[in-house]
Amino acid sequence: MVRLEIEGKYLMHERYNLWKIKLLSFLLREKKYIIALFILALFYLSVILFYTHGSLLFDGDNYGFYHLTSGLFTTPAGILEGISLFITGSNIYVAFYIYFFISMVIALMAVFYLSVEFFKYFLTPRYVRIAALTSSFLYVITPVVLVDYYNTFLGNVSINSSFFTLFLAFMIGSYEFHQSDQKRFMSMLLLGAFFLGLSVTLFPNDIRTMFVGFAIFFLFLVFTVARNIYTGAKISARLLAASILLFVFISVVASLYITLPMFLNIGSTVHSASTAALNFTSLGFYTGAFNTIPWTIRLLDEWSFPTGFVLYHSIYFHLDIVNIASFFWPILALFVPLIVAFRYIKNRSLFLFLMALVVCAIFWEKGANPPFGSVWYFINSKLPFGYQFIPTGTLTGDYLSKIYPDLAVLSIFLIFESLRNWRSRGFHMSYRRIVALAVPIFLVSMLVVAEAPVFDGQLEANYYNPDTSGFFIPREYSEVRGYVLDHPGNVLILPGATTYITFSWNYSGTTYFYNQFFYPVNVTTNQNFGGGYGTAQQAAAYVNITSPIIYNNGSASLSSNWMNEVKADNYSYILFDKSIIGSTLYENYTYTNTAIHYLLDHHIIDPVYSKGFLTLYRIDYVED
């Protein structure tokens, strides 16, 4: 009876230990810090609302947060979008900020968990949580957010980015069990695989995230095996092989919401990857001022930053307080830890491994620039798809942005501990305490000063209209959508739009905007024809569909290719959008205006709606 009772307690203890490694248990134990993270999320949300006044913020590949999108509930981000829209009655503006707040809370929790897993190896227990909270505060404003123009720090706190943070947390956390408990070691790795799979979003861009994750996982296993060999500990080859196979399997299964369409359309997938690789074969893209070592170590290595796209970039070129402060990031994240590693830091082998990954990432991110640019070029030239697997900027967003805050905060707390333990007859105890507090506060302040555009509103300023932050969608867009829903038909937008589109009402982003905003109405942009990665045939088809007339001996006539495309795709409407800025790849306004007048004069189209920037025409007649 006693034996059974003891065994029962032992089993319960083991179950409890297994439960302890789970994220939910961790969150339940850290209630007061979770409350602090909620307050921190509200603070950052308030900063953005102060400058945007409730408008939307999107650019680049972030094609928008709009109601009734086809992506709702099909991806992790889509689930959050759906929840936000549901609880706000499809008010896209309120839903956007609720979505942002939920994403921020999840991101902060993920970073807090990662930081706890990181600091528990290097700091005394009483400092671990407060250091993790400090890292969470700094993570949101790491320098990497500065390189994304008029997009605030949305990308840094996306749900997919948070999943990659958790992947890193489980990788680092597994070190605790790599010798003492191989089953728990494997459990941590597989939990990491699950979150790595969920971190994948788009192809071909963010599929790189999984490739980076596989590389980190492989290097971590190499480190673990080497560590075991060095210490004389046994490691099961069978367990190691099972870990690799299960890691790949679980991560792929967890990412099927994105990767399954890739596998089902492997031909177009390979074509897209090949086209992307061909587009970036020029070394000029990787040898600019943006990815040299001084910019890379500050996490400012994005092509858009030292150019006119980011209006506040000039303050980082001069001996301004912001420029000086920006160098505190690499000083605290790189140089201070390396100096004190062998004297103050516990678990030096793990620390040096993580630091080695950081240093390698920095040298990779600087691209073909010296030093070691030839090594970078050699590796890339041997990859099947050229520079597409891990182009510069990828490791900064995926790995460096997440580990830099922890390294910087580690330095600050090591300095704090050194000052607290400092013994000098020349200083009274009270003065030593003041210095011990003042120096860390100063260091954190300098890290914040380096991120001045986050707090003065410049991060939300639009390149095309610096006096405004964010954008409101003109009402006529919703009215056109409502009209077409009541009178169904496919819509062709003129003038033709390239992969990215800019409006006079202060929006710039991918042409997915139209596809997402008007859904379920089918509004055709070049994204329907493969976007920037389409075939030559797709590009030609898009040129045809956006070119209604042709010129012959100075006179215009209806294009037979256009008529064929209109019939083949069963178009009912033409939407003429006058807010698109400037000419596009295929069309310009002079041509489009002439084409519209020709179609009107020949009774091929008739206007059915006109307001503001938009005029909607019904296609009434197409000659055979």
C-alpha positions in Angstrom: 0.0 0.0 0.0 2.8 2.3 0.9 4.6 1.4 -2.3 1.6 2.1 -4.4 1.1 5.5 -2.7 4.8 6.4 -3.3 4.5 5.3 -6.9 1.3 7.3 -7.3 3.0 10.4 -5.9 5.9 9.8 -8.2 3.6 9.5 -11.3 1.8 12.7 -10.2 5.1 14.4 -9.8 6.2 13.4 -13.2 3.0 14.5 -14.8 3.4 17.8 -13.1 6.9 18.1 -14.3 5.7 17.5 -17.9 2.9 20.0 -17.5 5.4 22.6 -16.2 7.1 22.8 -19.6 3.9 23.8 -21.3 3.3 27.4 -22.1 -0.1 27.7 -20.5 1.3 26.6 -17.1 4.0 29.2 -17.5 1.5 32.0 -18.1 -0.6 31.0 -15.1 2.4 31.2 -12.9 3.3 34.7 -14.1 0.0 36.4 -13.5 1.3 39.8 -12.2 3.7 40.0 -15.1 1.0 39.1 -17.6 -1.0 42.0 -16.2 2.0 44.3 -16.7 2.3 43.1 -20.4 -1.4 44.0 -20.9 -0.6 47.5 -19.6 2.4 47.7 -21.9 0.3 46.7 -24.9 -2.2 49.4 -24.0 0.6 51.9 -23.8 1.9 51.1 -27.3 -1.6 51.1 -28.7 -2.1 54.5 -27.2 1.0 55.8 -28.8 -0.2 54.7 -32.2 -3.7 56.0 -31.7 -2.4 59.4 -30.7 -0.8 59.9 -34.1 -3.2 58.0 -36.4 -6.5 59.1 -34.8 -7.9 55.7 -35.6 -6.9 55.4 -39.2 -5.4 52.3 -40.9 -1.7 51.6 -41.3 -0.4 49.3 -44.1 2.2 49.2 -46.8 4.4 46.9 -48.8 3.6 43.3 -48.6 1.0 43.8 -45.9 -2.0 43.9 -48.1 -4.4 45.0 -45.5 -7.0 44.3 -42.8 -10.4 44.5 -44.5 -13.7 42.9 -43.8 -15.0 39.8 -45.6 -11.5 38.9 -46.8 -11.0 35.5 -48.2 -8.3 34.8 -45.6 -10.6 35.0 -42.6 -10.3 31.9 -40.3 -7.9 30.1 -42.7 -4.7 31.3 -41.1 -3.6 32.2 -37.5 -3.8 35.9 -38.4 -7.1 35.3 -40.2 -8.6 33.8 -37.0 -7.6 37.0 -35.1 -9.0 39.1 -37.9 -12.3 37.2 -37.8 -12.6 37.5 -34.0 -11.9 41.2 -34.2 -14.4 41.8 -37.0 -17.1 39.7 -35.2 -16.9 41.6 -31.9 -16.9 45.0 -33.6 -19.7 44.3 -36.1 -17.3 44.5 -39.1 -16.2 48.0 -38.2 -12.8 47.7 -39.9 -11.2 50.6 -38.1 -12.1 49.5 -34.6 -11.4 45.9 -35.6 -8.0 46.8 -36.8 -6.9 48.2 -33.4 -8.5 45.3 -31.5 -6.6 42.9 -33.8 -3.4 45.0 -33.2 -4.0 44.9 -29.4 -4.5 41.1 -29.3 -1.4 40.6 -31.5 0.6 42.9 -29.3 -0.4 41.0 -26.1 0.4 37.6 -27.7 3.8 39.0 -28.9 4.7 40.4 -25.5 3.8 37.1 -23.8 5.9 35.2 -26.3 8.9 37.6 -25.9 8.5 37.4 -22.1 8.5 33.6 -22.2 11.6 33.6 -24.5 13.3 36.1 -22.2 12.7 34.0 -19.1 14.0 30.9 -20.9 17.1 33.0 -21.9 17.8 34.8 -18.6 17.4 31.8 -16.3 20.7 30.5 -17.6 22.7 33.7 -17.1 21.1 35.8 -14.3 20.3 35.1 -10.6 16.6 34.1 -10.2 15.5 37.3 -8.5 16.3 39.3 -11.7 15.0 37.0 -14.3 11.4 38.2 -14.4 12.1 41.9 -14.2 14.8 41.5 -16.9 12.2 39.6 -19.1 9.7 42.4 -18.6 12.4 45.0 -19.7 13.1 42.9 -22.8 9.5 42.8 -23.6 9.3 46.6 -23.5 12.3 47.0 -25.7 11.4 44.3 -28.2 8.5 46.3 -29.6 10.8 49.2 -30.5 14.0 47.3 -31.6 15.7 49.2 -34.5 14.3 46.7 -37.0 10.9 48.5 -36.8 12.4 51.7 -38.0 13.2 50.4 -41.5 9.5 49.7 -42.4 8.1 53.0 -43.6 4.6 54.1 -42.4 3.9 50.7 -41.0 4.6 51.5 -37.4 5.7 48.3 -35.5 2.9 46.0 -36.8 5.2 43.5 -38.4 7.2 43.1 -35.2 4.2 42.0 -33.2 2.4 39.9 -35.8 1.0 36.6 -34.7 3.3 34.7 -37.1 6.3 36.6 -35.7 5.2 35.6 -32.2 5.1 32.0 -33.1 8.7 32.2 -34.3 9.6 33.8 -31.0 8.1 30.8 -29.2 10.0 28.5 -31.5 13.2 30.2 -30.3 12.1 30.0 -26.7 11.6 26.2 -26.9 14.9 25.8 -28.6 16.7 27.7 -25.9 14.6 26.1 -23.1 15.4 22.6 -24.3 19.1 23.1 -23.3 17.9 22.6 -19.6 17.1 19.0 -20.4 19.7 18.0 -23.0 21.6 15.9 -20.5 19.3 15.3 -17.6 16.0 14.3 -19.3 16.1 13.4 -23.0 12.3 12.9 -23.2 11.7 16.4 -22.0 14.4 17.6 -24.3 12.7 16.1 -27.2 9.3 17.4 -26.1 10.7 21.0 -26.1 12.1 20.5 -29.6 8.8 19.2 -30.9 6.8 22.1 -29.4 9.3 24.4 -31.1 8.6 22.6 -34.4 4.9 23.2 -34.0 5.3 26.9 -33.5 7.8 27.1 -36.3 5.2 25.7 -38.6 2.6 28.2 -37.5 5.1 31.1 -38.1 5.0 30.6 -41.9 2.7 33.0 -43.8 3.4 33.7 -47.5 5.2 32.2 -50.4 7.8 33.1 -51.6 8.6 35.7 -48.9 8.0 34.2 -45.5 8.6 30.6 -46.4 12.1 31.7 -45.7 11.2 31.8 -42.0 10.9 28.0 -42.0 14.2 27.6 -43.8 15.8 29.8 -41.1 14.1 27.8 -38.4 15.4 24.5 -39.9 18.9 26.0 -40.0 18.7 27.1 -36.3 17.3 23.7 -35.3 20.1 21.9 -37.1 22.8 24.1 -35.6 21.3 23.6 -32.2 21.4 19.9 -32.5 25.1 20.1 -33.6 25.8 22.2 -30.5 24.0 19.7 -28.3 25.8 16.7 -29.6 29.2 18.6 -29.4 28.4 19.6 -25.8 27.5 16.0 -24.8 30.7 14.7 -26.4 32.7 17.3 -24.6 31.1 16.5 -21.2 31.2 12.8 -21.8 27.5 12.4 -21.6 25.7 9.8 -23.6 23.3 10.7 -26.3 21.0 8.3 -28.1 21.5 8.2 -31.9 18.0 6.8 -32.2 16.5 9.7 -30.2 18.5 12.2 -32.3 17.3 10.7 -35.6 13.7 10.6 -34.3 14.0 14.3 -33.2 15.1 15.4 -36.7 12.4 13.4 -38.5 9.6 14.4 -36.1 10.7 18.1 -36.1 10.5 18.3 -39.9 7.2 16.4 -39.9 5.5 18.4 -37.2 6.6 21.8 -38.6 5.4 20.9 -42.1 2.0 19.6 -40.8 1.6 22.8 -38.7 2.2 24.9 -41.7 -0.1 23.1 -44.1 -2.5 26.0 -44.2 0.2 27.7 -46.3 2.4 24.8 -47.6 -0.4 22.5 -48.8 -1.3 24.9 -51.7 2.4 25.0 -52.5 2.6 21.2 -52.7 -0.5 21.0 -54.8 0.8 23.5 -57.2 4.4 22.6 -57.2 5.0 23.6 -60.8 4.0 27.3 -60.2 5.7 27.2 -56.8 9.1 26.3 -58.4 8.5 28.9 -61.2 7.8 31.6 -58.6 11.0 30.7 -56.7 13.0 30.7 -59.9 11.6 34.0 -61.0 12.3 35.6 -57.7 15.9 34.2 -57.7 16.4 35.6 -61.2 15.0 39.0 -60.1 17.7 39.3 -57.4 20.8 38.0 -59.1 22.4 41.4 -59.2 24.9 41.9 -56.5 24.1 45.6 -56.5 21.0 44.8 -54.4 23.3 43.4 -51.7 26.2 45.9 -51.7 24.4 49.1 -50.9 25.0 51.4 -48.0 22.1 49.8 -46.1 23.8 46.4 -45.4 27.3 47.3 -44.4 28.5 46.4 -40.9 27.7 49.8 -39.2 24.1 49.5 -40.3 23.7 45.8 -39.8 24.9 45.8 -36.2 22.3 48.4 -35.5 19.6 46.3 -37.2 19.0 49.1 -39.7 20.0 46.9 -42.7 17.0 47.2 -45.0 17.3 48.7 -48.4 14.4 51.2 -47.8 16.0 52.8 -44.8 18.9 54.9 -46.0 16.8 56.1 -48.9 14.1 58.6 -49.3 11.4 56.0 -48.5 12.0 56.5 -44.7 11.9 60.2 -44.2 13.5 60.2 -40.8 16.5 58.2 -41.9 18.7 61.4 -42.1 19.0 61.7 -38.3 20.9 58.4 -38.3 23.5 59.7 -40.8 24.7 62.5 -38.5 26.2 62.9 -35.1 22.8 63.4 -33.6 21.8 62.2 -30.2 19.6 59.6 -31.9 22.4 58.4 -34.1 24.8 58.1 -31.1 22.1 56.3 -29.1 21.6 53.8 -31.9 25.1 52.5 -31.3 24.2 51.6 -27.8 22.2 48.6 -29.2 25.2 46.8 -30.6 27.5 47.9 -27.7 25.1 46.4 -25.2 24.0 43.4 -27.3 27.4 42.4 -28.6 30.5 44.0 -27.1 29.6 44.1 -23.4 28.4 40.5 -23.2 31.5 39.2 -25.0 33.7 41.2 -22.6 32.1 39.9 -19.5 31.2 36.4 -20.7 34.1 34.5 -19.2 34.0 36.3 -15.9 30.3 36.8 -14.9 28.1 34.7 -17.2 27.0 31.2 -16.2 26.4 28.5 -18.8 29.1 30.0 -21.0 28.9 27.3 -23.7 25.2 28.1 -24.4 25.8 31.8 -24.3 28.7 31.6 -26.7 26.7 29.4 -29.1 23.9 31.9 -29.2 26.3 34.7 -29.6 28.0 32.8 -32.5 24.6 32.6 -34.2 24.2 36.4 -33.7 27.7 37.2 -35.2 27.1 34.8 -38.1 23.7 36.4 -38.8 25.2 39.9 -38.8 27.9 38.9 -41.3 25.3 37.2 -43.4 23.0 40.2 -43.4 25.8 42.6 -44.6 25.6 40.6 -47.9 28.4 40.8 -50.5 30.0 43.7 -48.7 33.4 43.2 -47.1 34.5 41.6 -44.9 33.9 38.0 -46.1 31.6 39.2 -48.9 33.2 36.5 -51.1 32.1 33.8 -48.7 28.5 35.1 -48.8 28.6 35.2 -52.6 30.1 31.7 -52.9 27.4 30.1 -50.7 24.6 31.9 -52.5 25.9 31.0 -55.9 25.7 27.3 -55.0 22.1 27.4 -53.7 19.4 26.1 -56.2 17.4 29.4 -56.1 20.2 31.9 -55.8 19.7 34.5 -53.1 16.2 33.6 -52.2 16.6 31.2 -49.3 18.0 33.7 -46.8 18.4 37.1 -48.4 19.7 40.0 -46.4 17.1 41.4 -44.0 15.6 38.0 -43.2 17.8 37.0 -40.2 17.4 40.6 -38.8 13.7 40.2 -38.7 13.5 36.5 -37.7 16.3 36.1 -35.2 18.3 39.3 -34.4 15.3 41.4 -33.6 14.3 38.8 -31.0 17.6 38.0 -29.4 19.1 41.6 -29.4 16.8 42.9 -26.6 17.7 40.0 -24.4 21.4 40.5 -25.0 21.2 44.2 -24.3 19.2 43.7 -21.2 21.5 41.0 -20.0 24.4 43.5 -20.2 22.4 46.1 -18.3 21.6 43.7 -15.5 25.2 42.4 -15.3 26.4 46.0 -15.0 23.8 46.6 -12.4 24.9 43.6 -10.4 28.6 44.7 -10.7 27.8 48.2 -9.4 25.8 46.8 -6.5 28.7 44.6 -5.5 31.2 47.3 -6.1 33.3 48.1 -3.0 35.1 51.4 -2.8 36.2 53.5 0.2 35.7 56.7 -1.8 31.9 56.3 -2.1 29.3 56.1 0.6 26.8 53.2 0.4 23.9 55.5 -0.6 26.0 57.0 -3.5 26.8 53.5 -4.7 23.1 52.6 -4.7 22.3 55.7 -6.7 25.0 54.9 -9.2 23.8 51.3 -9.4 20.3 52.5 -10.3 21.3 55.5 -12.4 23.5 53.7 -14.9 21.0 51.0 -15.9 18.3 53.7 -16.2 20.6 55.7 -18.4 21.4 52.8 -20.6 17.7 51.8 -21.1 17.0 55.5 -21.8 19.6 55.6 -24.6 18.1 52.5 -26.2 14.7 54.3 -26.2 16.2 57.5 -27.5 17.6 55.5 -30.5 14.0 54.7 -31.3 12.8 58.3 -31.3 10.6 57.9 -34.5 8.5 55.5 -32.6 7.5 58.1 -30.0 7.3 61.3 -32.1 5.0 60.0 -34.8 7.5 59.8 -37.6 7.1 56.0 -37.8 3.5 56.5 -39.0 4.2 59.3 -41.4 3.5 58.5 -45.1 6.2 58.9 -47.7 3.8 60.4 -50.2 2.1 62.6 -47.6 4.3 63.2 -44.5 1.7 65.4 -42.9 -0.7 62.6 -42.3 -0.5 59.3 -40.5 -2.4 56.3 -41.8 -5.4 56.4 -44.1 -9.2 56.2 -44.2 -10.8 54.4 -47.1 -13.0 56.8 -49.1 -16.7 55.9 -48.8 -17.1 55.4 -52.5 -15.1 52.2 -52.4 -17.7 50.6 -50.1 -20.5 52.0 -52.2 -19.1 50.4 -55.3 -18.7 47.2 -53.5 -22.2 47.3 -52.3 -23.5 48.1 -55.8 -21.7 45.1 -57.4 -22.9 42.8 -54.6 -26.5 43.9 -55.5 -25.7 43.5 -59.2 -23.2 40.7 -59.4 -20.4 40.6 -62.0 -16.6 40.5 -62.3 -14.8 43.9 -62.2 -11.8 45.0 -64.2 -9.8 47.9 -62.7 -8.2 50.5 -64.9 -5.6 51.8 -65.2 -3.6 48.5 -64.8 -1.8 48.2 -61.5 1.6 46.7 -60.8 2.4 44.6 -57.7 2.3 47.7 -55.5 -0.2 50.5 -55.7 -0.3 54.0 -54.2 -3.3 56.2 -53.8 -3.7 60.0 -53.4 -5.6 59.3 -50.2 -2.4 58.1 -48.5 -2.2 54.3 -49.0 0.6 52.3 -50.5 0.7 48.5 -50.6 0.2 45.5 -52.7 -2.7 45.2 -55.1 -4.1 42.5 -52.9 -5.9 45.5 -51.4 -8.5 45.3 -54.2 -8.9 41.6 -54.0 -9.3 41.7 -50.2 -11.4 44.9 -49.8 -13.9 44.0 -52.5 -14.3 40.3 -51.7 -16.5 38.4 -52.5 -16.7 40.7 -55.6 -13.9 39.7 -58.0 -11.9 42.8 -58.9 -9.0 42.0 -61.2 -5.5 43.2 -60.6 -2.2 41.8 -61.7 -2.2 39.6 -58.6 -4.7 37.5 -60.5 -2.1 37.1 -63.2 0.8 36.0 -60.9 1.8 39.4 -59.6 5.6 40.0 -59.7 6.2 36.2 -60.1 3.9 35.5 -63.0 4.9 33.8 -66.3 5.5 35.6 -69.5 2.1 34.4 -70.7 0.4 35.7 -67.6 2.1 39.1 -67.9 1.0 39.3 -71.6 -2.5 38.4 -70.7 -2.6 41.2 -68.1 -1.2 43.7 -70.6 -4.0 42.7 -73.0 -6.8 43.0 -70.4 -5.7 46.4 -69.3 -5.2 47.7 -72.9 -8.7 48.2 -74.5 -7.6 50.1 -77.5 -4.7 50.0 -79.9 -3.3 52.8 -82.2 -2.9 52.2 -85.9 -1.7 55.1 -88.1 -2.7 57.6 -85.4 -6.2 56.3 -85.0 -7.6 54.2 -82.2 -9.4 51.0 -82.5 -10.7 48.3 -80.2 -8.2 45.6 -79.3 -9.2 42.1 -80.3 -7.0 40.7 -77.6 -8.8 42.8 -75.0 -12.2 41.6 -76.3 -11.0 38.0 -76.1 -9.9 38.5 -72.5 -13.1 40.2 -71.5 -15.1 37.3 -72.9 -12.9 34.6 -71.5 -13.0 36.0 -68.0 -16.6 37.1 -68.2 -16.2 40.7 -67.1 -19.3 42.8 -66.4 -17.8 46.0 -65.2 -14.8 48.4 -65.6 -13.8 50.4 -62.5 -11.8 53.5 -63.3 -9.9 54.7 -60.2 -8.6 58.2 -60.5 -6.8 58.1 -57.1 -4.0 55.8 -58.2 -0.9 58.0 -58.2 1.1 58.3 -61.5 1.5 55.9 -64.3 1.9 52.1 -63.9 3.9 49.5 -65.6 1.3 48.9 -68.4 -0.9 52.0 -68.5 -0.9 55.7 -67.9 -3.8 58.1 -67.4 -3.5 59.7 -70.9 -4.0 56.2 -72.4 -6.7 55.2 -69.9 -8.8 58.4 -70.4 -8.6 57.9 -74.2 -9.6 54.3 -73.9 -12.6 55.1 -71.6 -13.8 57.8 -74.0 -13.5 55.4 -77.0 -15.4 52.7 -75.1 -18.1 55.2 -74.2 -18.4 56.7 -77.7 -18.8 53.3 -79.2 -21.4 52.2 -76.6 -19.3 49.4 -75.3 -19.6 50.7 -71.7 -22.1 52.8 -69.9 -21.6 54.6 -66.5 -23.6 53.2 -63.6 -21.9 54.9 -60.7 -19.7 57.9 -60.3 -18.5 59.5 -57.1 -15.2 60.9 -55.8 -12.3 58.9 -57.3 -14.3 56.1 -58.8 -16.5 55.6 -61.8 -18.0 52.2 -62.5 -19.0 51.3 -66.0 -21.1 48.3 -67.1 -19.8 46.5 -70.2 -22.9 46.4 -72.4 -21.5 45.4 -75.7 -18.4 43.7 -77.2 -18.1 43.2 -80.9 -17.4 39.7 -82.3 
